[in-house]
Amino acid sequence: MPISQRFRHRHNRRKTSIAPMHLPPHPVQAWRTFEPLYGLLQQLQTGSIDAVQGKPVMRAWESNELVEVAPTLDGWICCWKRIVVGEKLAIDLSRCWRCTGI
């Protein structure tokens, strides 16, 4: 039987849901980490965004409640700033308005 036609195993969700910390994350886990931001960017692409009392909101991680966009993104940027410094990553955050202090 040709290699391209051999039986493929189904993805085991239990195996990737509890991954060891010393291994890199599974692509599904990484996608779930960024899922609320992807949703926000999709809303911005369409030209409309959810708002409560005139302030833009997005779904929160895990709890699925609405949170204000500005403080959430501010916290996300600060987290990435600490990650870049701590892990010595080659990511340029100089264009980020919050990181430059403008």
C-alpha positions in Angstrom: 0.0 0.0 0.0 1.4 3.4 -0.9 2.4 5.6 2.1 -0.1 8.3 1.1 -3.0 5.9 1.6 -2.2 4.5 5.0 -4.7 4.8 7.8 -4.5 8.1 9.7 -5.3 8.3 13.4 -7.9 10.7 14.7 -6.7 13.7 16.8 -6.7 12.8 20.5 -8.1 16.0 22.2 -7.3 14.7 25.7 -3.7 14.3 24.8 -3.3 17.9 23.8 -5.5 19.5 26.5 -3.0 18.6 29.3 0.3 19.2 27.6 3.5 19.2 29.7 4.9 22.7 30.3 8.4 21.9 29.0 7.0 21.3 25.5 5.9 24.0 23.1 2.1 24.5 22.9 0.0 22.6 20.5 -1.3 24.8 17.6 -4.8 24.5 18.9 -3.7 25.8 22.4 -1.9 28.7 20.8 -5.0 29.6 18.7 -7.2 29.5 21.7 -4.9 31.9 23.5 -5.3 34.5 20.7 -9.0 33.6 19.9 -10.5 36.7 21.6 -8.1 39.0 19.8 -8.8 37.3 16.5 -12.5 38.0 17.1 -11.8 41.6 17.8 -9.7 42.0 14.7 -12.5 40.4 12.6 -15.0 42.9 14.0 -12.7 45.7 13.1 -12.2 44.4 9.6 -16.0 44.4 9.0 -16.1 48.1 10.2 -18.3 47.5 13.2 -17.5 46.6 16.8 -19.6 45.7 19.9 -20.0 48.6 22.3 -21.6 49.2 25.7 -22.3 52.8 26.8 -20.2 54.0 23.8 -17.1 52.1 24.8 -15.9 49.2 22.6 -16.0 45.8 24.2 -14.8 42.3 23.5 -15.3 38.8 24.9 -12.9 37.9 27.8 -10.7 34.9 27.9 -12.3 31.8 29.5 -15.2 33.7 31.2 -16.8 34.8 28.0 -18.0 38.1 29.6 -17.6 41.5 28.0 -14.6 43.6 28.8 -13.5 47.0 27.6 -11.1 46.9 24.7 -8.6 49.7 25.6 -7.5 48.4 29.1 -7.5 44.8 27.8 -5.2 45.6 24.9 -3.0 47.7 27.2 -2.5 44.8 29.5 -1.8 42.5 26.6 0.8 44.8 25.2 2.5 45.1 28.7 2.5 41.3 28.9 4.3 41.0 25.6 6.8 43.7 26.6 7.7 41.6 29.7 7.9 38.4 27.6 10.2 40.0 25.0 12.5 41.2 27.7 12.4 38.0 29.8 12.9 35.6 26.9 15.2 37.9 24.9 13.0 37.7 21.8 13.7 39.7 18.6 10.4 41.5 18.6 10.4 45.2 18.0 7.8 46.9 20.2 9.0 50.4 19.5 6.0 51.2 17.2 3.6 50.4 20.1 2.3 53.7 21.4 1.9 52.4 24.9 5.5 51.0 25.0 7.0 54.3 23.8 5.2 56.3 26.4 3.3 58.6 23.9 
